[in-house]
Amino acid sequence: MLKTLLLSIMLVVSPIWPLGDNPLIGDPFLIVNKQNNQLAYIHDGAIQNVYPVATGKETELTPEGEFMIVVKAPNPYYRKKDIQGGAKDNPLGTRWIGFDALDTDGRIYGVHGTNAPQSIGNYVTAGCVRMDNTSVEKLYEEIPLGTKILIVNTAESFEDLARKAGAIE
């Protein structure tokens, strides 16, 4: 009886939200379109905001598909060059929103800030999705772990993509 109660509680208060099929209309959902270097934030069944981003300097560097946000970190540490989080020369900026692309753990691919805001809108990254710090800080507060992110390279509109994914009606 106690085991059943504990299991029920764990399922209800899981740190990975939402469980099961998603997105459902109303759930937070992200779409990145590499063709126009934009990210759409969808919530409550509508596109809430569209942000300019930077993506891979070669098309194949930013993976395409539907992934899940599995890591969120303020002032991320940049391992490649041993740069502390919060440092002005940290290329990851002020926030890291990692997703599980290509069987990774959310620490390789992510949506993150930048110390080079002039790069936004360009094809310059090693595979991540780069945003200006103000925008990524706002997005970071809006989306929980478990949010789905769809990355595509298409001429389709965000509305059509969101509708096909089940994020809007």
GIVEN-V213238 format. One record per residue. N is the residue number from 1. RES is the residue in one small letter. PSI is psi as a letter, one per 20 degrees, with the letter a starting at -180 (* if undefined). Layout:
BEGIN
n: [N	N]
res: [RES	RES]
psi: [PSI	PSI]
END
This chain:
BEGIN
n: [1	2	3	4	5	6	7	8	9	10	11	12	13	14	15	16	17	18	19	20	21	22	23	24	25	26	27	28	29	30	31	32	33	34	35	36	37	38	39	40	41	42	43	44	45	46	47	48	49	50	51	52	53	54	55	56	57	58	59	60	61	62	63	64	65	66	67	68	69	70	71	72	73	74	75	76	77	78	79	80	81	82	83	84	85	86	87	88	89	90	91	92	93	94	95	96	97	98	99	100	101	102	103	104	105	106	107	108	109	110	111	112	113	114	115	116	117	118	119	120	121	122	123	124	125	126	127	128	129	130	131	132	133	134	135	136	137	138	139	140	141	142	143	144	145	146	147	148	149	150	151	152	153	154	155	156	157	158	159	160	161	162	163	164	165	166	167	168	169]
res: [m	l	k	t	l	l	l	s	i	m	l	v	v	s	p	i	w	p	l	g	d	n	p	l	i	g	d	p	f	l	i	v	n	k	q	n	n	q	l	a	y	i	h	d	g	a	i	q	n	v	y	p	v	a	t	g	k	e	t	e	l	t	p	e	g	e	f	m	i	v	v	k	a	p	n	p	y	y	r	k	k	d	i	q	g	g	a	k	d	n	p	l	g	t	r	w	i	g	f	d	a	l	d	t	d	g	r	i	y	g	v	h	g	t	n	a	p	q	s	i	g	n	y	v	t	a	g	c	v	r	m	d	n	t	s	v	e	k	l	y	e	e	i	p	l	g	t	k	i	l	i	v	n	t	a	e	s	f	e	d	l	a	r	k	a	g	a	i	e]
psi: [g	h	g	g	g	g	g	g	g	h	h	h	k	p	i	o	q	q	q	a	p	r	q	q	p	h	q	q	q	q	p	p	o	h	h	j	l	q	p	p	o	p	q	k	j	q	o	h	q	p	q	q	r	q	a	p	i	q	g	i	h	o	q	q	a	p	r	q	p	i	p	p	p	q	m	q	p	n	h	h	j	l	p	q	q	i	q	h	j	o	i	i	b	i	q	p	n	q	r	l	q	l	k	r	j	j	j	g	p	r	p	r	a	q	j	m	h	i	i	p	i	r	n	i	r	j	i	r	o	p	r	q	g	g	g	h	g	g	g	g	h	h	p	r	q	i	p	q	p	p	p	r	n	r	i	q	q	h	g	g	g	h	g	h	i	j	h	r	*]
END
